[in-house]
């Protein structure tokens, strides 16, 4: 399947499209790193933990039940997403950070930036849960914010 995504100028809102139809959204708080999103019936909250935010909890939309977590590897610019006890690996495919992928035990998804000035791109996937697509977009925005803060 193919999806596209476009992030607002402020970087707070990422809309996910199938053709011209909005099928999902990911809204991020710039100051706290918290986010919430919805895609294919998956409604999630993302809550960073720790001073240096080495991990993020994935919660149900009400924030009552933990569904998984994201653990970041700063040196490798990669992450491990654990969702409902299934482990997925997130990593950039090139040094330019214009493409990245997520791989699970049996499925994978590829993400690529298509805009030069605007933050937008394409998603190619087969049988990947919507929650993992949201988590992958969240991880990319997390590393982008961290890179912007470091410069």
Backbone as JSON Lines, residues from 0, in Angstrom:
{"i":0,"aa":"X","n":[0.83,-1.17,0.0],"ca":[0.0,0.0,0.0],"c":[0.88,1.23,0.0]}
{"i":1,"aa":"X","n":[0.3,2.33,-0.42],"ca":[1.04,3.58,-0.47],"c":[0.25,4.68,0.24]}
{"i":2,"aa":"X","n":[0.96,5.43,1.04],"ca":[0.41,6.6,1.7],"c":[1.37,7.76,1.47]}
{"i":3,"aa":"X","n":[0.88,8.97,1.65],"ca":[1.75,10.14,1.66],"c":[1.5,10.88,2.97]}
{"i":4,"aa":"X","n":[2.44,11.71,3.35],"ca":[2.29,12.51,4.56],"c":[2.84,13.9,4.32]}
{"i":5,"aa":"X","n":[2.23,14.85,5.0],"ca":[2.66,16.26,4.92],"c":[2.63,16.84,6.32]}
{"i":6,"aa":"X","n":[3.72,17.48,6.69],"ca":[3.83,18.1,8.0],"c":[3.63,19.61,7.85]}
{"i":7,"aa":"X","n":[2.92,20.2,8.79],"ca":[2.68,21.65,8.76],"c":[4.0,22.4,8.9]}
{"i":8,"aa":"X","n":[4.0,23.67,8.55],"ca":[5.19,24.51,8.62],"c":[5.78,24.53,10.03]}
{"i":9,"aa":"X","n":[4.92,24.56,11.03],"ca":[5.39,24.6,12.42],"c":[5.93,23.24,12.88]}
{"i":10,"aa":"X","n":[5.6,22.17,12.16],"ca":[6.05,20.84,12.52],"c":[5.19,20.17,13.57]}
{"i":11,"aa":"X","n":[4.09,20.81,13.97],"ca":[3.24,20.26,15.02],"c":[2.24,19.24,14.51]}
{"i":12,"aa":"X","n":[1.88,19.31,13.24],"ca":[0.83,18.44,12.72],"c":[1.28,17.73,11.46]}
{"i":13,"aa":"X","n":[1.14,16.42,11.46],"ca":[1.47,15.6,10.29],"c":[0.18,14.91,9.84]}
{"i":14,"aa":"X","n":[-0.23,15.2,8.61],"ca":[-1.43,14.57,8.06],"c":[-1.02,13.44,7.12]}
{"i":15,"aa":"X","n":[-1.74,12.35,7.21],"ca":[-1.44,11.16,6.42],"c":[-2.57,10.96,5.41]}
{"i":16,"aa":"X","n":[-2.2,10.77,4.14],"ca":[-3.18,10.69,3.05],"c":[-3.09,9.37,2.31]}
{"i":17,"aa":"X","n":[-4.23,8.89,1.84],"ca":[-4.32,7.84,0.85],"c":[-4.96,8.52,-0.34]}
{"i":18,"aa":"X","n":[-4.18,8.72,-1.39],"ca":[-4.55,9.58,-2.51],"c":[-4.82,10.98,-1.95]}
{"i":19,"aa":"X","n":[-6.03,11.52,-2.1],"ca":[-6.33,12.86,-1.58],"c":[-7.16,12.84,-0.3]}
{"i":20,"aa":"X","n":[-7.39,11.66,0.23],"ca":[-8.22,11.49,1.42],"c":[-7.34,11.42,2.67]}
{"i":21,"aa":"X","n":[-7.65,12.25,3.68],"ca":[-6.92,12.19,4.94],"c":[-7.36,10.94,5.69]}
{"i":22,"aa":"X","n":[-6.39,10.07,6.01],"ca":[-6.7,8.82,6.7],"c":[-6.07,8.75,8.09]}
{"i":23,"aa":"X","n":[-5.22,9.73,8.41],"ca":[-4.59,9.73,9.72],"c":[-3.96,11.06,10.05]}
{"i":24,"aa":"X","n":[-3.56,11.2,11.3],"ca":[-2.93,12.44,11.76],"c":[-2.02,12.13,12.94]}
{"i":25,"aa":"X","n":[-0.96,12.93,13.06],"ca":[-0.06,12.86,14.21],"c":[0.2,14.29,14.64]}
{"i":26,"aa":"X","n":[-0.21,14.63,15.86],"ca":[-0.01,15.99,16.39],"c":[1.0,15.94,17.52]}
{"i":27,"aa":"X","n":[2.02,16.78,17.42],"ca":[3.12,16.78,18.38],"c":[3.2,18.11,19.11]}
{"i":28,"aa":"X","n":[3.47,18.05,20.4],"ca":[3.75,19.25,21.18],"c":[5.23,19.56,21.04]}
{"i":29,"aa":"X","n":[5.57,20.72,20.54],"ca":[6.96,21.08,20.3],"c":[7.75,21.15,21.6]}
{"i":30,"aa":"X","n":[7.16,21.66,22.66],"ca":[7.9,21.89,23.9],"c":[8.1,20.63,24.72]}
{"i":31,"aa":"X","n":[7.1,19.76,24.78],"ca":[7.2,18.59,25.65],"c":[7.55,17.31,24.9]}
{"i":32,"aa":"X","n":[7.32,17.26,23.62],"ca":[7.58,16.04,22.86],"c":[6.42,15.06,22.89]}
{"i":33,"aa":"X","n":[5.37,15.38,23.66],"ca":[4.18,14.52,23.67],"c":[3.5,14.58,22.3]}
{"i":34,"aa":"X","n":[2.8,13.53,21.95],"ca":[2.07,13.52,20.69],"c":[0.87,12.59,20.81]}
{"i":35,"aa":"X","n":[-0.08,12.8,19.92],"ca":[-1.18,11.85,19.78],"c":[-1.46,11.68,18.3]}
{"i":36,"aa":"X","n":[-1.97,10.5,17.95],"ca":[-2.22,10.23,16.55],"c":[-3.27,9.18,16.34]}
{"i":37,"aa":"X","n":[-3.73,9.11,15.08],"ca":[-4.73,8.12,14.69],"c":[-4.44,7.71,13.26]}
{"i":38,"aa":"X","n":[-4.47,6.39,13.03],"ca":[-4.33,5.84,11.68],"c":[-4.93,4.44,11.67]}
{"i":39,"aa":"X","n":[-5.8,4.19,10.73],"ca":[-6.41,2.85,10.55],"c":[-7.01,2.3,11.84]}
{"i":40,"aa":"X","n":[-7.66,3.15,12.61],"ca":[-8.31,2.71,13.84],"c":[-7.41,2.68,15.06]}
{"i":41,"aa":"X","n":[-6.12,2.9,14.89],"ca":[-5.19,2.94,16.01],"c":[-5.11,4.37,16.53]}
{"i":42,"aa":"X","n":[-5.52,4.58,17.78],"ca":[-5.47,5.9,18.4],"c":[-4.49,5.83,19.57]}
{"i":43,"aa":"X","n":[-3.39,6.6,19.48],"ca":[-2.29,6.46,20.41],"c":[-1.83,7.78,21.0]}
{"i":44,"aa":"X","n":[-1.22,7.7,22.18],"ca":[-0.49,8.8,22.8],"c":[0.98,8.4,22.87]}
{"i":45,"aa":"X","n":[1.87,9.37,22.67],"ca":[3.31,9.16,22.82],"c":[3.79,10.08,23.93]}
{"i":46,"aa":"X","n":[4.41,9.51,24.97],"ca":[4.89,10.27,26.13],"c":[6.37,9.99,26.35]}
{"i":47,"aa":"X","n":[7.26,10.96,26.09],"ca":[8.7,10.76,26.34],"c":[8.99,10.6,27.82]}
{"i":48,"aa":"X","n":[10.03,9.81,28.14],"ca":[10.45,9.58,29.51],"c":[11.89,10.06,29.69]}
{"i":49,"aa":"X","n":[12.21,10.48,30.88],"ca":[13.59,10.78,31.22],"c":[14.04,12.16,30.8]}
{"i":50,"aa":"X","n":[15.12,12.61,31.45],"ca":[15.65,13.95,31.19],"c":[16.14,14.1,29.76]}
{"i":51,"aa":"X","n":[16.89,13.12,29.28],"ca":[17.39,13.18,27.9],"c":[16.47,12.46,26.94]}
{"i":52,"aa":"X","n":[15.31,12.05,27.42],"ca":[14.28,11.42,26.6],"c":[14.83,10.24,25.8]}
{"i":53,"aa":"X","n":[15.43,9.29,26.51],"ca":[16.0,8.11,25.87],"c":[14.93,7.11,25.45]}
{"i":54,"aa":"X","n":[13.71,7.27,25.96],"ca":[12.63,6.37,25.56],"c":[11.3,7.11,25.6]}
{"i":55,"aa":"X","n":[10.33,6.53,24.92],"ca":[8.99,7.1,24.83],"c":[7.99,5.97,25.07]}
{"i":56,"aa":"X","n":[7.0,6.23,25.9],"ca":[5.93,5.26,26.12],"c":[4.86,5.44,25.05]}
{"i":57,"aa":"X","n":[4.31,4.34,24.58],"ca":[3.18,4.34,23.66],"c":[1.97,3.91,24.46]}
{"i":58,"aa":"X","n":[0.96,4.79,24.55],"ca":[-0.22,4.55,25.37],"c":[-1.48,4.55,24.52]}
{"i":59,"aa":"X","n":[-2.56,3.99,25.06],"ca":[-3.86,4.13,24.39],"c":[-4.25,5.61,24.44]}
{"i":60,"aa":"X","n":[-5.23,6.0,23.67],"ca":[-5.57,7.42,23.52],"c":[-5.99,8.06,24.83]}
{"i":61,"aa":"X","n":[-6.48,7.28,25.77],"ca":[-6.88,7.83,27.07],"c":[-5.71,7.92,28.04]}
{"i":62,"aa":"X","n":[-4.56,7.35,27.66],"ca":[-3.37,7.42,28.5],"c":[-3.39,6.48,29.69]}
{"i":63,"aa":"X","n":[-4.26,5.49,29.67],"ca":[-4.4,4.59,30.81],"c":[-3.64,3.27,30.65]}
{"i":64,"aa":"X","n":[-3.47,2.81,29.42],"ca":[-2.87,1.5,29.21],"c":[-1.64,1.63,28.32]}
{"i":65,"aa":"X","n":[-0.51,1.09,28.79],"ca":[0.71,1.12,28.0],"c":[0.69,0.0,26.98]}
{"i":66,"aa":"X","n":[0.86,0.38,25.71],"ca":[0.83,-0.58,24.61],"c":[2.23,-0.94,24.12]}
{"i":67,"aa":"X","n":[3.19,-0.09,24.43],"ca":[4.55,-0.33,23.95],"c":[5.48,0.79,24.33]}
{"i":68,"aa":"X","n":[6.66,0.78,23.7],"ca":[7.65,1.82,23.98],"c":[8.58,1.97,22.79]}
{"i":69,"aa":"X","n":[9.27,3.1,22.79],"ca":[10.29,3.38,21.79],"c":[11.58,3.67,22.55]}
{"i":70,"aa":"X","n":[12.65,2.99,22.18],"ca":[13.97,3.23,22.79],"c":[14.9,3.73,21.7]}
{"i":71,"aa":"X","n":[15.56,4.87,21.96],"ca":[16.4,5.53,20.97],"c":[17.87,5.19,21.16]}
{"i":72,"aa":"X","n":[18.58,5.05,20.06],"ca":[20.03,4.9,20.06],"c":[20.59,6.14,19.38]}
{"i":73,"aa":"X","n":[21.07,7.09,20.19],"ca":[21.55,8.38,19.65],"c":[22.73,8.2,18.72]}
{"i":74,"aa":"X","n":[23.67,7.33,19.05],"ca":[24.89,7.19,18.26],"c":[24.62,6.64,16.88]}
{"i":75,"aa":"X","n":[23.68,5.73,16.77],"ca":[23.37,5.12,15.48],"c":[22.18,5.78,14.8]}
{"i":76,"aa":"X","n":[21.57,6.78,15.45],"ca":[20.34,7.41,14.93],"c":[19.33,6.34,14.53]}
{"i":77,"aa":"X","n":[19.06,5.45,15.46],"ca":[18.11,4.38,15.22],"c":[17.22,4.23,16.45]}
{"i":78,"aa":"X","n":[16.22,3.4,16.34],"ca":[15.3,3.18,17.47],"c":[14.73,1.77,17.38]}
{"i":79,"aa":"X","n":[14.3,1.3,18.54],"ca":[13.58,0.03,18.61],"c":[12.18,0.35,19.12]}
{"i":80,"aa":"X","n":[11.19,-0.04,18.33],"ca":[9.79,0.17,18.69],"c":[9.24,-1.18,19.14]}
{"i":81,"aa":"X","n":[8.75,-1.23,20.36],"ca":[8.08,-2.44,20.85],"c":[6.61,-2.11,20.99]}
{"i":82,"aa":"X","n":[5.76,-2.84,20.28],"ca":[4.32,-2.58,20.32],"c":[3.6,-3.9,20.5]}
{"i":83,"aa":"X","n":[2.84,-4.0,21.58],"ca":[2.13,-5.23,21.91],"c":[3.05,-6.44,21.83]}
{"i":84,"aa":"X","n":[4.23,-6.29,22.44],"ca":[5.25,-7.33,22.59],"c":[5.89,-7.77,21.27]}
{"i":85,"aa":"X","n":[5.7,-7.03,20.19],"ca":[6.38,-7.3,18.92],"c":[7.43,-6.2,18.74]}
{"i":86,"aa":"X","n":[8.64,-6.58,18.33],"ca":[9.75,-5.64,18.2],"c":[9.95,-5.26,16.74]}
{"i":87,"aa":"X","n":[10.1,-3.95,16.51],"ca":[10.35,-3.38,15.19],"c":[11.61,-2.53,15.26]}
{"i":88,"aa":"X","n":[12.43,-2.59,14.22],"ca":[13.65,-1.79,14.16],"c":[13.45,-0.63,13.2]}
{"i":89,"aa":"X","n":[13.76,0.58,13.67],"ca":[13.67,1.81,12.89],"c":[15.08,2.3,12.62]}
{"i":90,"aa":"X","n":[15.38,2.67,11.35],"ca":[16.71,3.21,11.06],"c":[16.67,4.05,9.79]}
{"i":91,"aa":"X","n":[17.58,5.03,9.74],"ca":[17.78,5.8,8.52],"c":[18.47,4.92,7.5]}
{"i":92,"aa":"X","n":[18.11,5.08,6.22],"ca":[18.72,4.29,5.16],"c":[19.94,4.98,4.56]}
{"i":93,"aa":"X","n":[20.09,6.29,4.8],"ca":[21.23,7.02,4.23],"c":[21.68,8.12,5.18]}
{"i":94,"aa":"X","n":[22.88,8.61,4.98],"ca":[23.43,9.66,5.83],"c":[22.65,10.97,5.69]}
{"i":95,"aa":"X","n":[21.99,11.17,4.56],"ca":[21.25,12.41,4.32],"c":[19.93,12.46,5.08]}
{"i":96,"aa":"X","n":[19.52,11.34,5.67],"ca":[18.29,11.24,6.46],"c":[17.03,11.54,5.64]}
{"i":97,"aa":"X","n":[17.09,11.28,4.35],"ca":[15.94,11.51,3.48],"c":[15.08,10.27,3.33]}
{"i":98,"aa":"X","n":[15.54,9.14,3.86],"ca":[14.72,7.93,3.84],"c":[15.05,7.08,5.06]}
{"i":99,"aa":"X","n":[14.05,6.34,5.51],"ca":[14.21,5.46,6.66],"c":[13.24,4.31,6.51]}
{"i":100,"aa":"X","n":[13.47,3.28,7.3],"ca":[12.56,2.14,7.23],"c":[12.31,1.58,8.62]}
{"i":101,"aa":"X","n":[11.25,0.77,8.69],"ca":[10.88,0.06,9.9],"c":[10.7,-1.4,9.5]}
{"i":102,"aa":"X","n":[11.36,-2.28,10.26],"ca":[11.25,-3.71,9.95],"c":[10.78,-4.46,11.17]}
{"i":103,"aa":"X","n":[9.78,-5.31,10.95],"ca":[9.27,-6.18,11.99],"c":[9.63,-7.61,11.67]}
{"i":104,"aa":"X","n":[9.07,-8.55,12.41],"ca":[9.38,-9.96,12.17],"c":[9.0,-10.42,10.75]}
{"i":105,"aa":"X","n":[7.88,-9.91,10.23],"ca":[7.43,-10.36,8.92],"c":[7.06,-9.22,7.98]}
{"i":106,"aa":"X","n":[7.06,-7.99,8.46],"ca":[6.63,-6.88,7.64],"c":[7.65,-5.75,7.68]}
{"i":107,"aa":"X","n":[7.54,-4.87,6.71],"ca":[8.43,-3.71,6.67],"c":[7.7,-2.54,6.01]}
{"i":108,"aa":"X","n":[8.21,-1.35,6.28],"ca":[7.67,-0.13,5.67],"c":[8.83,0.77,5.33]}
{"i":109,"aa":"X","n":[8.76,1.42,4.18],"ca":[9.78,2.37,3.75],"c":[9.21,3.77,3.69]}
{"i":110,"aa":"X","n":[9.97,4.73,4.18],"ca":[9.56,6.13,4.21],"c":[10.6,6.94,3.44]}
{"i":111,"aa":"X","n":[10.14,7.93,2.67],"ca":[11.08,8.78,1.96],"c":[10.54,10.2,1.9]}
{"i":112,"aa":"X","n":[11.45,11.16,2.08],"ca":[11.09,12.57,1.94],"c":[11.0,12.89,0.46]}
{"i":113,"aa":"X","n":[9.97,13.62,0.07],"ca":[9.85,14.0,-1.34],"c":[9.94,15.5,-1.52]}
{"i":114,"aa":"X","n":[9.76,16.27,-0.46],"ca":[9.84,17.72,-0.56],"c":[11.21,18.23,-0.19]}
{"i":115,"aa":"X","n":[11.64,19.29,-0.85],"ca":[12.94,19.88,-0.52],"c":[12.82,20.85,0.64]}
{"i":116,"aa":"X","n":[11.89,21.78,0.55],"ca":[11.7,22.77,1.62],"c":[10.63,22.34,2.6]}
{"i":117,"aa":"X","n":[9.63,21.62,2.12],"ca":[8.54,21.18,2.99],"c":[8.8,19.77,3.46]}
{"i":118,"aa":"X","n":[8.31,19.49,4.64],"ca":[8.48,18.17,5.23],"c":[7.3,17.29,4.8]}
{"i":119,"aa":"X","n":[7.48,16.58,3.7],"ca":[6.45,15.7,3.18],"c":[7.11,14.5,2.52]}
{"i":120,"aa":"X","n":[6.35,13.43,2.39],"ca":[6.97,12.25,1.8],"c":[6.0,11.13,1.51]}
{"i":121,"aa":"X","n":[6.58,9.98,1.22],"ca":[5.83,8.79,0.82],"c":[6.1,7.64,1.79]}
{"i":122,"aa":"X","n":[5.1,6.77,1.91],"ca":[5.2,5.58,2.74],"c":[4.77,4.39,1.89]}
{"i":123,"aa":"X","n":[5.64,3.39,1.82],"ca":[5.31,2.14,1.13],"c":[5.34,1.03,2.17]}
{"i":124,"aa":"X","n":[4.24,0.27,2.28],"ca":[4.19,-0.78,3.29],"c":[3.26,-1.9,2.88]}
{"i":125,"aa":"X","n":[3.46,-3.05,3.5],"ca":[2.59,-4.2,3.34],"c":[2.29,-4.75,4.74]}
{"i":126,"aa":"X","n":[1.06,-4.82,5.12],"ca":[0.62,-5.44,6.37],"c":[1.24,-4.85,7.64]}
{"i":127,"aa":"X","n":[1.69,-3.62,7.6],"ca":[2.26,-2.97,8.78],"c":[1.11,-2.35,9.58]}
{"i":128,"aa":"X","n":[1.04,-2.6,10.9],"ca":[-0.02,-1.98,11.7],"c":[0.07,-0.45,11.65]}
{"i":129,"aa":"X","n":[-1.09,0.19,11.66],"ca":[-1.13,1.65,11.66],"c":[-0.38,2.25,12.83]}
{"i":130,"aa":"X","n":[-0.38,1.57,13.96],"ca":[0.33,2.07,15.14],"c":[1.83,2.19,14.87]}
{"i":131,"aa":"X","n":[2.39,1.27,14.11],"ca":[3.83,1.31,13.82],"c":[4.14,2.42,12.81]}
{"i":132,"aa":"X","n":[3.25,2.64,11.86],"ca":[3.42,3.76,10.92],"c":[3.46,5.07,11.71]}
{"i":133,"aa":"X","n":[2.51,5.25,12.64],"ca":[2.5,6.45,13.49],"c":[3.78,6.55,14.31]}
{"i":134,"aa":"X","n":[4.21,5.45,14.92],"ca":[5.42,5.46,15.73],"c":[6.65,5.82,14.88]}
{"i":135,"aa":"X","n":[6.72,5.31,13.65],"ca":[7.85,5.61,12.77],"c":[7.89,7.1,12.41]}
{"i":136,"aa":"X","n":[6.74,7.7,12.16],"ca":[6.7,9.15,11.9],"c":[7.07,9.93,13.15]}
{"i":137,"aa":"X","n":[6.65,9.45,14.31],"ca":[7.01,10.1,15.57],"c":[8.53,10.05,15.8]}
{"i":138,"aa":"X","n":[9.14,8.9,15.55],"ca":[10.59,8.76,15.73],"c":[11.33,9.72,14.8]}
{"i":139,"aa":"X","n":[10.9,9.8,13.55],"ca":[11.56,10.71,12.6],"c":[11.45,12.15,13.08]}
{"i":140,"aa":"X","n":[10.27,12.56,13.58],"ca":[10.12,13.94,14.07],"c":[10.97,14.15,15.33]}
{"i":141,"aa":"X","n":[11.11,13.11,16.16],"ca":[11.93,13.19,17.36],"c":[13.39,13.46,16.99]}
{"i":142,"aa":"X","n":[13.94,12.69,16.04],"ca":[15.33,12.9,15.62],"c":[15.49,14.24,14.9]}
{"i":143,"aa":"X","n":[14.49,14.67,14.14],"ca":[14.56,15.98,13.47],"c":[14.61,17.12,14.48]}
{"i":144,"aa":"X","n":[13.77,17.03,15.52],"ca":[13.78,18.06,16.57],"c":[15.11,18.07,17.31]}
{"i":145,"aa":"X","n":[15.64,16.88,17.59],"ca":[16.91,16.79,18.31],"c":[18.04,17.38,17.46]}
{"i":146,"aa":"X","n":[18.04,17.13,16.16],"ca":[19.07,17.67,15.27],"c":[18.94,19.19,15.17]}
{"i":147,"aa":"X","n":[17.72,19.69,15.13],"ca":[17.51,21.14,15.05],"c":[17.96,21.83,16.34]}
{"i":148,"aa":"X","n":[17.74,21.18,17.47],"ca":[18.13,21.75,18.77],"c":[19.65,21.75,18.92]}
{"i":149,"aa":"X","n":[20.33,20.8,18.3],"ca":[21.79,20.69,18.41],"c":[22.53,21.71,17.55]}
{"i":150,"aa":"X","n":[21.85,22.26,16.57],"ca":[22.54,23.22,15.69],"c":[22.39,24.64,16.15]}
